[in-house]
Amino acid sequence: MSDKKVLVANAQGFWGDSMLGPLRLVDEGPVDYLTFDYLAEVTMSIMQKQKTRDPALGYATDFVKLVGRIIRKCKEKNIKIIANAGGVNLKACLAAAKKVIAEQNIAGVRIGIVEGDDILGRLSELIASGEAFANLDSGEGIAKVRDRLTSANVYIGAKSIADALAQGADIVIVGRCTDPTLAVAPLVYEFGWSMDEYDKLASATVMGHILECGPQCTGGNYTNWREVPDLARIGYPVAEASADGTFVVTKHQGTGGLVSVETITSQLLYELGDPKNYLGPDCIADFTTIQISQEGKDRVKIQGVKGSAPTPTYKVSMAYENGYKILATLCISGPDAVDKAHWIADAVFKRMEMHGAPIPQEMRFLELFGTNVLYKGIVPELKQPQEIMMRIGAKGPDRKKLDILGTEIAPFVTGGPPGVTGLAAGRARASEIVGYWPALIDKRKVQTSVTVEEV
């Protein structure tokens, strides 16, 4: 068995993660691949709206900025980049990445894109072919939201990304894929795995699942956070993968954070349903077979993972327009703060009735931070704390009616109980609600394509 190791690091766990992640990974230690995981379920719909307003948008713009900052060192160190930054506009993301690389006067960088996940324009054809797109949670038919859909993207697998790497791509940009896929693909390419070596693919899927949230596995969001050294300089995760599927999770030496059996186990349990059947596009991973051990300081080894053949369907992430919402905040202090908040909330909705814009009870929203609202039903509610933050809101189909709520918050600073203050900057306004519609599609009806261009 070859002793070759492939080092895969996750530089961004979500769109909005620290820009220091990729910069430090490139500077502070060895890496072969940097993955950038940007896409949450509703992100695709947001990107679709951006593209509708501007044909040059619809992708993760942070990615392009970071490419401009790290591409020279990545080229020098032969570090390849894989990112699901393409969103719903892969070609625009490609063009922007090429431009920023050219501005650095760097030649010979090959960029690949993988298309085919975006099926919004094919929905009529696919429905006519027999695809039901029933909601996985409720079982409802797609007809309920068909005319309100704003995005529809398939969670594609590793093969196309590996193909792009095989064509010499230094950077591979994809749209919607599963989060672990970003880490599975480079191992498929580097080790020459076939797509029916399910134990290896399952192990790589587990590796990708651990890496996908960035430093959440190296001590971030960890219960025993006081035990984590130098959390401000937390190191982003690096996985050292072997051809047999085993891997070690670590981080660069000298960085903050903690890699232990406990921090890795915490991440393994993240967004986990049936542990024996972790479904992915390339395989089904059995998390109950994971053998985990501390190999050394900040080094955790994973081995023994078993996998099986994937299902014949891909998951589809759809988003749809689901009305509007408005949220406004007030800080309330002094005696009887909770009573004041409830009085103000009642008064706000009474005034909306006076405006001719009544809000049904089930469409109203009120949270009082400081009363243990985040632990409602778990710990006792604080009846009358000396200060609270009141968050009041509503939802509904009429944006203009909801905006009236925003006009009736500030008046209570002078026309309500004493101790009302802390207005946010500007008047609250209604915004769109994005509904989520998960579904399935026959894999045979999804075709991906790879394009590789050189700067």
Secondary structure in CASP SS format (residue, H / E / C, confidence):
PFRMAT SS
TARGET T0000
AUTHOR 0000-0000-0000
METHOD secondary structure of the structure
MODEL  1
M C 1.00
S C 1.00
D C 1.00
K C 1.00
K E 1.00
V E 1.00
L E 1.00
V E 1.00
A E 1.00
N E 1.00
A E 1.00
Q E 1.00
G C 1.00
F C 1.00
W C 1.00
G C 1.00
D C 1.00
S C 1.00
M C 1.00
L H 1.00
G H 1.00
P H 1.00
L H 1.00
R H 1.00
L H 1.00
V H 1.00
D H 1.00
E H 1.00
G C 1.00
P C 1.00
V C 1.00
D C 1.00
Y E 1.00
L E 1.00
T E 1.00
F E 1.00
D C 1.00
Y C 1.00
L C 1.00
A C 1.00
E C 1.00
V C 1.00
T H 1.00
M H 1.00
S H 1.00
I H 1.00
M H 1.00
Q H 1.00
K H 1.00
Q H 1.00
K H 1.00
T H 1.00
R H 1.00
D C 1.00
P C 1.00
A C 1.00
L C 1.00
G C 1.00
Y C 1.00
A C 1.00
T H 1.00
D H 1.00
F H 1.00
V H 1.00
K H 1.00
L H 1.00
V H 1.00
G H 1.00
R H 1.00
I H 1.00
I H 1.00
R H 1.00
K H 1.00
C H 1.00
K H 1.00
E H 1.00
K H 1.00
N C 1.00
I C 1.00
K E 1.00
I E 1.00
I E 1.00
A E 1.00
N C 1.00
A C 1.00
G C 1.00
G C 1.00
V C 1.00
N C 1.00
L H 1.00
K H 1.00
A H 1.00
C H 1.00
L H 1.00
A H 1.00
A H 1.00
A H 1.00
K H 1.00
K H 1.00
V H 1.00
I H 1.00
A H 1.00
E H 1.00
Q C 1.00
N C 1.00
I C 1.00
A C 1.00
G C 1.00
V C 1.00
R E 1.00
I E 1.00
G E 1.00
I E 1.00
V E 1.00
E E 1.00
G C 1.00
D C 1.00
D E 1.00
I C 1.00
L H 1.00
G H 1.00
R H 1.00
L H 1.00
S H 1.00
E H 1.00
L H 1.00
I H 1.00
A H 1.00
S C 1.00
G C 1.00
E C 1.00
A C 1.00
F C 1.00
A C 1.00
N C 1.00
L C 1.00
D C 1.00
S C 1.00
G C 1.00
E C 1.00
G C 1.00
I H 1.00
A H 1.00
K H 1.00
V C 1.00
R H 1.00
D H 1.00
R H 1.00
L E 1.00
T E 1.00
S E 1.00
A E 1.00
N E 1.00
V E 1.00
Y C 1.00
I E 1.00
G C 1.00
A C 1.00
K H 1.00
S H 1.00
I H 1.00
A H 1.00
D H 1.00
A H 1.00
L H 1.00
A H 1.00
Q C 1.00
G C 1.00
A C 1.00
D C 1.00
I E 1.00
V E 1.00
I E 1.00
V E 1.00
G C 1.00
R C 1.00
C E 1.00
T C 1.00
D C 1.00
P C 1.00
T H 1.00
L H 1.00
A H 1.00
V H 1.00
A H 1.00
P H 1.00
L H 1.00
V H 1.00
Y H 1.00
E H 1.00
F H 1.00
G C 1.00
W C 1.00
S C 1.00
M C 1.00
D C 1.00
E C 1.00
Y H 1.00
D H 1.00
K H 1.00
L H 1.00
A H 1.00
S H 1.00
A H 1.00
T H 1.00
V H 1.00
M H 1.00
G H 1.00
H H 1.00
I H 1.00
L H 1.00
E C 1.00
C C 1.00
G H 1.00
P H 1.00
Q H 1.00
C H 1.00
T C 1.00
G C 1.00
G C 1.00
N C 1.00
Y C 1.00
T C 1.00
N C 1.00
W H 1.00
R H 1.00
E H 1.00
V C 1.00
P C 1.00
D C 1.00
L H 1.00
A H 1.00
R H 1.00
I E 1.00
G C 1.00
Y C 1.00
P E 1.00
V E 1.00
A E 1.00
E E 1.00
A E 1.00
S E 1.00
A C 1.00
D C 1.00
G C 1.00
T C 1.00
F E 1.00
V E 1.00
V E 1.00
T E 1.00
K E 1.00
H C 1.00
Q C 1.00
G C 1.00
T C 1.00
G E 1.00
G C 1.00
L C 1.00
V C 1.00
S C 1.00
V H 1.00
E H 1.00
T H 1.00
I H 1.00
T H 1.00
S H 1.00
Q H 1.00
L H 1.00
L C 1.00
Y C 1.00
E C 1.00
L C 1.00
G C 1.00
D C 1.00
P C 1.00
K C 1.00
N C 1.00
Y E 1.00
L E 1.00
G C 1.00
P C 1.00
D C 1.00
C C 1.00
I E 1.00
A E 1.00
D E 1.00
F H 1.00
T H 1.00
T H 1.00
I C 1.00
Q E 1.00
I E 1.00
S E 1.00
Q E 1.00
E E 1.00
G E 1.00
K C 1.00
D C 1.00
R E 1.00
V E 1.00
K E 1.00
I E 1.00
Q E 1.00
G C 1.00
V C 1.00
K E 1.00
G E 1.00
S E 1.00
A C 1.00
P C 1.00
T C 1.00
P C 1.00
T E 1.00
Y E 1.00
K E 1.00
V E 1.00
S E 1.00
M E 1.00
A E 1.00
Y E 1.00
E E 1.00
N E 1.00
G E 1.00
Y E 1.00
K E 1.00
I E 1.00
L E 1.00
A E 1.00
T E 1.00
L E 1.00
C E 1.00
I E 1.00
S E 1.00
G C 1.00
P C 1.00
D C 1.00
A H 1.00
V H 1.00
D H 1.00
K H 1.00
A H 1.00
H H 1.00
W H 1.00
I H 1.00
A H 1.00
D H 1.00
A H 1.00
V H 1.00
F H 1.00
K H 1.00
R H 1.00
M H 1.00
E H 1.00
M H 1.00
H C 1.00
G C 1.00
A C 1.00
P C 1.00
I C 1.00
P C 1.00
Q H 1.00
E H 1.00
M H 1.00
R E 1.00
F E 1.00
L E 1.00
E E 1.00
L E 1.00
F E 1.00
G C 1.00
T C 1.00
N C 1.00
V H 1.00
L H 1.00
Y H 1.00
K C 1.00
G C 1.00
I C 1.00
V C 1.00
P C 1.00
E C 1.00
L C 1.00
K C 1.00
Q C 1.00
P C 1.00
Q C 1.00
E E 1.00
I E 1.00
M E 1.00
M E 1.00
R E 1.00
I E 1.00
G E 1.00
A E 1.00
K E 1.00
G E 1.00
P C 1.00
D C 1.00
R H 1.00
K H 1.00
K H 1.00
L H 1.00
D H 1.00
I H 1.00
L H 1.00
G H 1.00
T H 1.00
E C 1.00
I C 1.00
A C 1.00
P C 1.00
F H 1.00
V H 1.00
T H 1.00
G H 1.00
G C 1.00
P C 1.00
P C 1.00
G C 1.00
V E 1.00
T E 1.00
G C 1.00
L C 1.00
A C 1.00
A C 1.00
G C 1.00
R C 1.00
A C 1.00
R C 1.00
A C 1.00
S E 1.00
E E 1.00
I E 1.00
V E 1.00
G E 1.00
Y E 1.00
W E 1.00
P E 1.00
A E 1.00
L E 1.00
I E 1.00
D E 1.00
K H 1.00
R H 1.00
K H 1.00
V C 1.00
Q C 1.00
T C 1.00
S E 1.00
V E 1.00
T E 1.00
V E 1.00
E E 1.00
E E 1.00
V C 1.00
END
